[in-house]
Amino acid sequence: LKRKQQRMINGNKIIRTEKKPVTFLTGMMVTIALLILFYFYTIHCTWVTSIAYSSPSIVLAAVNGDGSKTVFDDFREAYQWLKFN
């Protein structure tokens, strides 16, 4: 790959700048990697939201890493005082 050289005249000084193809390639790789990460983050957020809104309840369920389910009924227990009033 050839390096392009440009001359810029600033007052009496001549400044040479070079465009390096490696920096362009690195920038493109970083941009593509960020786009892929953003895509997977969007898929993850959509999945989590669909799980959260699929069962609107004050009793929440979650799946552990080993596949077992955990039920959170803290909200239900907190409202037990309504039964007595």
C-alpha positions in Angstrom: 0.0 0.0 0.0 1.2 3.4 -0.9 1.3 6.2 1.6 -0.2 9.4 0.4 1.6 12.6 1.2 0.1 16.0 1.3 1.8 19.3 1.7 0.2 22.0 3.8 1.7 25.5 3.8 1.3 27.2 7.2 3.1 30.6 7.0 6.6 29.8 5.8 6.6 26.2 7.1 5.8 23.1 5.0 4.1 20.4 7.0 3.8 16.9 5.6 1.1 14.6 6.8 0.7 11.0 5.9 -2.5 8.9 5.8 -1.7 5.5 7.1 -3.9 2.6 5.9 -3.4 0.8 9.2 -5.2 3.5 11.2 -8.2 3.3 8.8 -8.3 -0.4 9.0 -8.1 -0.3 12.8 -10.9 2.3 12.9 -13.1 0.2 10.7 -12.5 -2.9 12.9 -13.4 -1.0 16.1 -16.5 0.4 14.5 -17.7 -3.0 13.3 -17.0 -4.6 16.7 -19.0 -1.9 18.4 -21.9 -2.3 16.0 -21.9 -6.1 16.6 -21.8 -5.5 20.4 -24.7 -3.0 20.1 -26.7 -5.5 18.1 -26.3 -8.3 20.7 -27.0 -5.8 23.5 -30.3 -4.9 21.8 -31.2 -8.6 21.4 -30.5 -9.2 25.1 -32.5 -6.2 26.2 -35.5 -7.3 24.1 -35.3 -10.8 25.5 -35.1 -9.6 29.1 -38.0 -7.2 28.5 -40.2 -9.9 27.0 -39.6 -12.1 30.0 -40.4 -9.3 32.4 -43.6 -8.3 30.7 -44.9 -11.8 29.9 -46.0 -12.4 33.4 -47.2 -9.2 35.1 -47.4 -10.2 38.7 -46.2 -9.2 42.1 -44.7 -12.6 42.4 -41.5 -12.8 40.3 -39.8 -16.0 39.1 -36.2 -16.3 37.9 -34.1 -19.2 36.5 -30.8 -20.0 38.2 -27.7 -21.0 36.5 -28.3 -24.7 37.1 -31.8 -24.5 35.7 -33.8 -24.4 38.9 -36.4 -21.7 39.5 -36.4 -19.2 42.3 -39.7 -17.4 43.3 -39.5 -13.9 44.8 -42.7 -13.2 46.7 -41.4 -10.3 48.8 -44.1 -8.0 47.3 -46.9 -10.4 48.1 -45.6 -10.8 51.7 -45.3 -7.0 52.1 -49.0 -6.6 51.3 -50.2 -9.2 53.8 -51.1 -6.4 56.2 -54.0 -5.4 53.8 -55.7 -8.7 54.7 -56.0 -7.6 58.3 -57.4 -4.1 57.6 
